Amino acid sequence: MKVICVDDEQPALDTFRLKAKGFPKIESLRLFSDCEEAIRYAGENRIDVAFLDIEMPDMGGIELARELKKKDCNIRIFFMTAFDQYALDAFGVKALGYIMKPYTKAEIGEALETAALMHSRPKKRVEIETIPNFTVRVDGKRLALGGKKQELLALLVDRGETGLTTGEAIACLWQDRCADEKTQTLYRVTFYQLMDELKKKGIEDIIGSGEKSKYIVKDMVECDLYRILDGETEGLKSYGGYYLNEYSWSETRNGQLNSMKEATVFQKPGSEV
């Protein structure tokens, strides 16, 4: 893997070089004390994994991560910080994790193993984020649907393969309206408009139809919610109390995620039980 580390302090870069030494997974390692230089490098070279300090004077690590993701959305981001409060912001830019300073060689190794696992997974065209807000990317590019089409897709993602009936969709999307023929027609039009947008991208197959419901074909999308529900604790670490934050009907799932996180004890990478 091609790895970079960005930190404005040279001693910190020297420490990272020493602790990252000897890992066979690292094909190349570049160190940067200047964020703009790192961004230029990312525009001209492939980067698999980036370790970023959060507190830097000219550009913070979170902002830098956003810029790197613009160059290549597949870069795996890990933040290095001495402050727990940055964790939520870190995962807001789809970081794989954060390493608390002072970190150990074992923690670097654990991060590399996580990054390698992510790289080994077959790449799916559709990537969906629900934490903290709803974002859909197709082939790495953001899909902007807007309005009720986007909310309907978010609702379908939330329900997953359980499915969504017409009545359930209306109850969530048009809470101030009864499920009469006019509102049912409105739902059908919204659904067809959504499908038209998905067809333009060639991804209409992510939505399936049952006898009375519509559902997401989970195997065709990469989604942070589904990883958590499948038991991936790394995904649960990214949850900071906010899920599909723009939609009021998300509170039931939000409560479930809160309960799951409270019941989970996270162990620091490299530590012993």
N, C-alpha and C positions, 0 to 999 in steps of 0.2 A: 504493500500500500504506500502511496505517496502522502506524506504527512507534513503539515506545517504547524508551527507554534508561534503565536504572536503575543508579545509582552513588552511593555515599554522599558522594563528594567533588565539590563544586561545580565546581572547575576541570576535573575529568574530564568532567563533563556539558557544560561550555562547549566543551571540545575536540571532543567528539562532535558538538555542534551545528554547529560550524564545518566539520568534515570531512564531515558528511552534507549540507551545504548544496548545493543545485543539482542533486541527483539527481531526474530527472523521475518516477522510480518512487515516490518518497515523497509520498504524498497528504497526510499529516499526521504531525507528530513531537511526541511528548510526552516530557518529561524528568522523572524522579523521583529524589529523594534518599532517599525513605522507601519501604521495601518494602511495608508495609501499605497505603499510599496507592496504590501500583501495583496491588496485588491488588484493591482496591476498584474502581479504574478498569476493570480487566479484567472485573469482574463486571457492569459497566454498559455497556461499549463493546466493539466488535469491535477486536481487535488482530491484525495479520497477522504482524509480526516484532517480536521483543523482543531487544535487546542488553543483556546483564546482566553486571555486574561480579561476580566470584566472591567476593572477600573484602570482606564488609561486616559491621559489628559486631553488629547485632541479628538479622539473618537472612542467611545466606549465599546466594549466587546460585543454587546448585544446589537448595537448599530452596525458594527463590523460584520457580524454574522449575517445580518439582513443583506448587506452588500455582497458578501460572498455567495449567498444563496441566489442572488440575481445573476451571478456569473454561471453558477451550476447548482441547481436545486438538489442535486444528489450528494453534495458535500456533507459528510457526517461531522456535526459540531459537538464539541465538548467544551464547557466553560471551566476555567480555573478561578476559584474565588476563596476568600477567607470569610465571606459573609453569606449566611443562609438566606437572607431576605431576597437575594437576587435570583433564587431558584425559579420562582414563578415566571419572571420576565425571561429567563433563559429558555424555558420550555415554550414560551410564546413564539419563539422563532424556530421551533421544531428541533431543538437540540436533543441529542441522544442522552446527555447526562451532564453532571457537573462534578468536578473534583475539588474537594476542600483542601486548601493549603494549610499546613505543609503536607503534600501528598507523598505517597510511597511509590517505589518502582512497581510493586504489585498492583497498585491502582491504575497506573498507566497501562499495564498489561491487561487488566480487566476491561478497560475502555477499548483497547485494540481488539480484544476478543469480541466485544459487543459490536464494534464497527464491522468486523469481518463477517459476523453472522448476518448483519443487515445486508451486506454486499452479496452474500451467497444466496439470498432469496431471489426467486425469479421476479423480475421487474414487472409491475402491473401498470397499465396505462393510466388508471384512475387512482389518484391519491386523495383521501378525504380526511380533513382535520375537524374535530368537533370541540377540541379543548384549546383555548377557551371559547373560540368562536368558530363559525362554520366557514370552511374554505375547501374548494374543490380544485384540483389540478389535473389536467389531461396532458400527458406527455411532458410534464414539468411546467406547463403554462396554466396560469390561473383561469378558471372558467367563471365568468361573471354572468349569472342568470338574472338576478335582481327580483324584487317583489315576491309575489306568491309562488312563482315557479321555483325560486330558490328555497323558500320556506317549505314547500311541499317536498322537495328533494331531501332537505334536512330532516323532515319528519319521517320520510321513508327510511333514511339512514338510521334514525333513532329506533325505529321499530324492527329494522333488520329483516330476517327471514320469518319473523312472527307474522308480518304482513299488516296492511292498513286497509280497512274498509272505507267505503265512501262516507258513511256516517261518522266514523272516527276522524277522518280527514276534515270534514266540515266542522266538527266540534272543536278542533284545534285551530284551524285556519280562519274560520269565520265564527268566532265565539258569540257574536251578537246577532247571529241569524239562525233561524230554524232550518231544519233539513228538508225544506219544501222543494218542489220541482225546479224553481228558479236557481236555488242555491246548488242543487245537484248538477244542474247544467253548468253553472259557474265552475264547479269542481272539475267536471269532465273537460271543459275548455282549457282550464289551467293545466290539467294532466296532459292533454294533447299538445299544448304549447311546450311543456317541459320535454316531452318525448321528441318533438321536432328539433329542439335545441340539442338534445343528446344525439339524435341521428346525424346532425350536421358534423358532429365530432366522431361519428362512428362508434359510439359507446351506448347505444340504446339498449343493448343486451344486459346492462347492469340492473335493469328493472324487469322483474318477472311478473306474470299475472296468474293468480289462482282463480278459483271459481267465483269468489266474492271479494278478493283483495289483491292489492299490489304489494310487491316486496322487493327488497334489494338482494341481488345474487351476490352473496358475501365473497365467494371465491374470485370474483372478477374485480374486486376493489381492495386497496390497501387503506385501512381505516384505524385510527388510534383507538376509537371506542371498542372495536371488535378485538383488537389485540388485548385490551384490558379485560374484556369479558372472557377471553380465552385463557386468562391466567398469567399474562405477561406482566410481571411486577415492574419492569423498567417503564412500561407505559403508564402504570398507575402512579409512579413517582412524578410524572409530569402534571398530574391533576392537582390543582391548587384551589379547588372550591368553585371553579367556573367551568360550565359545560354548556355549549350552545347558548351563550350568554344573552343573545339577542332575542330569544324566543321564550315566552312565559310558560309554554306547555312542557318545557324541558325539565321542570323542577322534580318530577318523579324520578327520572334517570339521575339527575344531579344528586338527589338524596341517596340513591343506591351507590353511586360512586363515592360519596362521603363515607358511607358505612363501610364500604370495601377498604378504603384507605385507612380508616380508624382501626380496622381489624387486622391490618397488615403491619408487620414489624420489618422495617428495612434495615438491612445489614450493609455497612460500608464495604465497598469492594476491597478485597485483600485482607479484611479483618477476619479473626477467628471467632467461632461461636463458643 
